[in-house]
Amino acid sequence: MNRSAACALLLIAAFSTGAEAERGQESDFDQFNAHRPAAIEKLITKGTADSLAAAAVLKQFGAETDGGSYALAARAVELAPDRGDLAWLAVRLCGSASDCDPGKPEQHLRSVDPQNGIGSIGALRRAQLTNDAAAIDSALTAIGNSQRFYVYFAPLVAATAPQLALAIHPGAGQPSRKENARATVEMIGVIAASVLPPSQAFSVSCQGMALQVEGRLDRCRQAARGFERADTFIVEGLGLSLQQRLWPLDSPEGRAVTARRRVFQYRLEEYSRLSISSSKIDEFPPDVAEVFRTHDREQDAALVYFARAGIPADPPANWTSTMLPRVP
């Protein structure tokens, strides 16, 4: 699936009201497309780090090539050089710009957040392209030794959603509750499409004959554990899935991974039933951006809404999954 198709699916999943929308009523998808160009111009004119970041991802959304998005992200980084979320956004948008040297934004990210393994994913991909086993092992080791593997999803949503709400609000004054909710829903989909890492970069070096390279299996296991230290459900689930492939299921490590995967699957399923996962703007919690602002990890933000709904954080002993796994 190409990037445009993937982005479209993310947008539809986030914004579509489906059969519940009245016939002839403008869909959220149409509204998003209608207000996006004007909103981008307002965000660029405002010229703050957060407004430029919002403009960058909105401008890039659904496009195969860069149309100025990276330059906007780079300007945001210049205004707030100590922020890891903007540094990673610049790395991701650099990938679509033909004249961007990825080494520069990647180095900046590593200097800002040296314990974040996401800063080594680009080096891993380039090493694979040249089949450089030593460089592959070096990147895997860096990921495995990292303290976290963050794509800054929650901080970026928290930073950009209020900016979009202001941009789509007509006239003076503050955006309404509905405008804030709509902007947050839209930025959740747009940010998700912008910041998630290329997962295939890991699997290529950690399957089949590649695991016969001396020391590679241990490095892959440690790197997969690094992926699990993620700030989004989807990347955490990827890390768990990779570990299940790399450890015998009946080994102590394999059983421990299976137990963690069970908790993960339970929380993901319960999260998907909450109003925060709804496309109905009237049901969407009004404080999502603020909760994301105070919780770096999507998973921790989910626990806030679990507590409000009286949902246990961990699965009851008799709990069994009713859904297919949501990640590989």
C-alpha angles and dihedrals in degrees: 000000000000124000095259092054092047091049091049091053091050091050094048091048092050101041112022117110091193121191091350092071114097117248111268094015114132109253124230088246091058092045091051092053092044097055099033101088094048091044091052091053092050091048093050092048091052088058102196123138092253096044092049091050090052091048091049096055094041091051093048096043111121094358124125095207136033117272097180099303095119092052089054091049091048090053089051089053091051090054094047107022095166097060117104093196092061092042092056092045089055090050092053095045091046087067091068095047114089093205097048121107103213092205093073100056090038091055090049091052092051090050092050097043108015094169094058111101092203087081090071099052093090092052089051093053094048092048090054092052090059094035089236102167094188092052091046091053091047092053093045090050091051091052092046092050094047122108095223144004104218129171090183093236097153096043092049093049090048091050099044106035095069089048092054091046090056091046094054095041111103118228128346129327132054127312117264123249089258093050091050091048093048092048091050093049091049095048092048089061095041095046092047089054091049108045110034112112125242099263095192089071090074100041094053092063096039107053140066119351092354088075090063090072108108110268093000097116093055092046091050092050091052092045091050088053087052090054089054090060087075135140096223132060094234096054093043088052091049090054092051092047092051091050091052088057094048100047127057106254092230094051120100089250092047092051090049091052091049090052092051090046090055092055090045093051092048093051093045092051094047091046091053090058095054123097089248086072093049124108090210105106093203090058097043113109111254095219102054094113090051093048089049089050091059098038118057093196125065088217092058091048088053090056089058089060092042089058092049092050094044093244116151113243092226129046118263114249092256096047118127128180118259095189136063113257109280094214131042 
